[in-house]
Amino acid sequence: MNPILSMPKLPVFGAANPVDHVINHKLVANEDGVWLWSAIQTNMVVVAALLIVLGLWVGNQIKTGDESQGHDRYITRNPLAHMVEVICEYLMANTIEPLLHGRTRAYAPFLLSIFFFILLNNLLGLVPLLDLNHFLLPDMKASHTAFIGGTATQSIWVTGVLAAIAGVVINIAGVKELGLVGYIKHLTAGAPIFVWPLMVPIEILGTFIKPVALAIRLFANMTAGHILVAVLIGFVPMSLEAGFAVGIPVTVVSIIGAVAIYFLEIFVAFLQAFVFMFLTTVFISLLSHHGHEEDHDPHHGYDETVDKVAGAVSAGLA
């Protein structure tokens, strides 16, 4: 008997289909088969709890200390808290404030919350919790159930809800900034009245297309990358079944490739959280007053708007 075949399988090799390592698994369902709770719901609860606990802890590390500490009272007292502070400062100074200006303080809490919520879910999806769950509890693997695991941001339902929330905030922000009449007026896109029958439906569709694009972009990126990692690692047990001559070289190449893709996925986890937050900020900024500036100088603010849209497109393609 091949000694390789007699070796116990690692948790990550627990499913023949690489998609099974990524997709959601039910935990509790009712008599009609409707899922009442699933693995990624547990993921999101864990992430929400981490955000609350870590948020309070980071805030305590960042806050200004007692006057008796001198200049040290302004120094962040932990490397992790300092990293979070730097990320927040960068997003505020280079993304949110340049786009929203006076509305920064009003929408920064929402935008930063959605950034970190997506980021932690992306990163948690890289931890093989689902495979560990099935390794420790083989019965759950057989029944395709799990307590925790998978990638929450891989689920189109999760990204769809996040995008729907963003869409509601975008349009509420537009109504607050422009007023109801001004918001309705923007649907004409400043075009002559005889073009309104064409422009108004397009603008209304755009209102829904923007959140849909946010949902699909996040869903597709997280699905593709995580499945690729599972495929590369899945080559290992298949190649080992052919013997050492084939198995060892394929295993080495597969592991090197998987590690490289894993580091890329860590970068993508940050990038996609940023893209979602950035595009939401751009969409909020586009529903703002521009008419008064254009009355004085038709070209004033034009370059800035073009830069916003160009940046959004380039980030979206990423």
N, C-alpha and C positions, 0 to 999 in steps of 0.2 A: 504493500500500500504506500502511495506517495506520502512522505512525511509532511509535506506542505498541506495536503488535504486534511490530515488529521489534526492540524493546529486549530485552536479555537479562533473563530472569526472575531475581528475587532468590531466594536459597535458601529463604526462608520460603514462597514460592509453589510449592515443588516438588511438592506433592501436591494433587490435586483434592479429595480427601476430608480434611476437617480432623482426623478421628480418626487418620489416618496420622501426624500430627505428634506424637501423644501415646503411642500404643500401642507395645508392645514389638516389636522386630524381631530375627529370628534372625541369628546369625553363623555358627554351625557346627551341622550336624545329621548324624545317622548315616544309614545306608542305609534304616532304617525310618521316617525322617522325624522322629525324636525330637530335640528341640533339646538340644544339648550345651552351647551357650553362646549368649548373646543380648546385645543392646545394653544392657539395663538391668542385666545382671550386671556389665558393665564399669562402668556408673555406680556401682553399689554398692561395687565394689572401689576405685574412685577416692575415693568418700566415706569408706570405711573407712581408706584410706591418709591422707586429709586429716585425719581425726579423730585418728589416731595422731600424725602429724607436728605438727599444730597444737596438739594436747593437750599434747605435751611442751614445745613452744615457749611456749604460754600459761602453763603451770605454771612455767616458768623465769622468765617475766616477772612473775608474781604473787608468787613466793616471797619471803620476807623476806631482805633483803640483809645484807651484813656490818655489824657494829656500828660500824665506822669511818664509815659513811655517816650516822650520826645518825638523825634522824626520817625522812630520805629512804629509809631501808631498808624502810619500810612502804608506800612508794608504788609502785603498779604502773607499769611503765616503758614501756607502749605503749598507745595508744588502743584498738586491737582487743582486746588482752588485757584491758584495763579493762572493755570492753563485755561480754566473756564472763564476767568476774568478777561484774559487776553482775547479769547474767542468772542465774548460778548462785546468787548470794546471795539474789536475789528468790525463785527457785523453792524454795530451801531454807527461807527464813524465812517465806514466805507460803503455801506449798503443802504441801511435804513434811513439815516439822516439826510444823505444827499438826495434821496428820492422823495421823502415825505416832509422834510423841513419841519415846520411847526407842529406837524401831527405825529412826530416821532415818538414822543412820550405816551401818546394815546394808544399807539398800535405796537410799539416795541414789545410789551409783555406777551401779546398774542403771537407775534412773529418769532420771538426767541423761544417761546414754549413749543411751538410747532416744530421748530428746527431741532431742539434737543429731544423731543418725543420721537421724531422720525429717526434721528441719529442713533439713539439708544436701541430702538427696535431693529434698525439695520445691523448694528453691531451684535445684538443678542442673537440675530439670525445666523451669525457666523459661528456661534457656539453650538456644538453638536448635542444639544439637550435632548432632541427627539431621539437620536440614535442611542444615547445613554438611557433614556426612558425605556426603549424597546429592548436594550441589552439586559437591563436589570429586571424587566417585567416582560418576558417573552409572550405571555398571554395577550398583552395589549398589542404587541406587534401582529399577532395572528388575527386579532379582531379589528386591526387598523384604527386603534384608539390611542390616545396619549394624554398625559396630564399637562405637559408643557413641551415646547419645541416648535420647529419650523421657523418661518420668517413672516412676521405679521405684515410687513410692508410688501410682501409678495402677493398677498391676497388683494384682489381687485375690489373686494368689499371694503376692506380697511382703507386702501388708498382712495376709494370712491367717497367714503364718509369724510376723510380728511379734506379731500378736494371740495366736497359739498359745503363743509364748514368754512373753508377758505372763500368759496364763492359767495356765501351769505355775508361774510365780513366785508368782502370787496364791495358788494353792492350797497350794504348799509353805510359803509364809509363814503361811497359816492353820493348817496342821498343826503348824508349829513353835511358833506362838503358843498355840494351843488344846490341842495334843496330839491324838493320833488319835481318842480317845474324844470329846473336846470338839468336834473338827471334825465328826465324824459326828452329834453331838448338835445342832449348829447347823442341820442339815438339817431338823429338826423346827420350826425357827423359834420355839421356845418355846410352841408351840400345845399344847392338850390332846391326850392320846393318841388319842382317837377321830378327830382331824383329821389325824393323821400320814399315813394313806394318800393324802390329798390334798396335804399340804404337802411331803412328802419328794420326790415326783416333780417338783413345781414348783421346789423348791430345786435339785434335780439338773439340771433343764433350765436354770435360771438360771446355773449354773456354766459351761455351754457358751454360753449366749446372750450373756453379757457380752463374751467375746472376739470373738464373731461381730459384735456391734454395733460394737466397736472397729475391726474390719477393714473393715466396710462403710462406716462413717462416713468414714474416711480415704480409702478408695478412691473413694467417690462425690464427695467434695469436690474432690479433686485432678483427677479426670476432667472434671467439669463445667466448672471454671474454666479449665483449660488448653484445652479444646475451644472454649470461648467466645472466647478470645484468637485461636485459629487461624481461627475463622469470621469474626471481624471483619476480620482482616488479609486473609483470602481474598476479601473483597468488593472489594479494590483491583484485582487484575488483571481480575476479571470486569467491573467497572464501566468500566475503561479501554478494554475492547474495544468499548464502545458509543460511544466518542468523548470528546472533552474536555468537552463540555457536561454530560454525565452523570458522566463519570469523575472530574473534579476535585472537585466537591462531595461525591460519595460517598467518595472517597479521603480527603478532609480529615476528614469525620465519622468514617469507619472508623478512621483513625489516632488521632484524639483519643480515641475510645471504647476502642481497644485499649490505649493508654497508660494510661488510667484503670483499666481492668480489670487491667492488668499490675501497677499499684501495689496494687490490691486483692488480687491473687494473692500478692504478697509478704507482705501482712498475713495472708492465709489460710494461707500456708506456716508462719508462726510460730504462728498460732492453732491449727491442726490438730495440730502437734507438741505444743503445750501441752495441748490437750484429750486427746490419747492418753495423755500422761504423767500428767495430772491424774486422769483416770478410773481409770487403773491404780493410782494411789496411793489413791484412794477405795476401790476394791475390796479392796486389801490392808488398809486401815484397818477395813473393815467386818467382817473376820474377826479380831476381837480380843476380849479379855475385857471384857464389859460387865455381867455378872451380879452381881459383887460390889458394884458401885456401886448397882445397882438394888435390891439387898437392903436397903440403908440408906435410900435415897430413890428411889422409883419414877420421879420426874421428873428426877433428876440425870443429866445427859448427854443428856437427850432433845432439848433445843433444839439442842445441838451436832450431834447426829446428823441432825436435820432440816435444819440448815444445810448439812451435807455433801451430803446427797442433793439438796437444792434447787439447790445450786451445780453439782453434777454434771449435773443435768437441763438447767439453763440453758446450761452449757458445751456439752453434747451437742447442743442445738438450734442452737447457733451453728455 
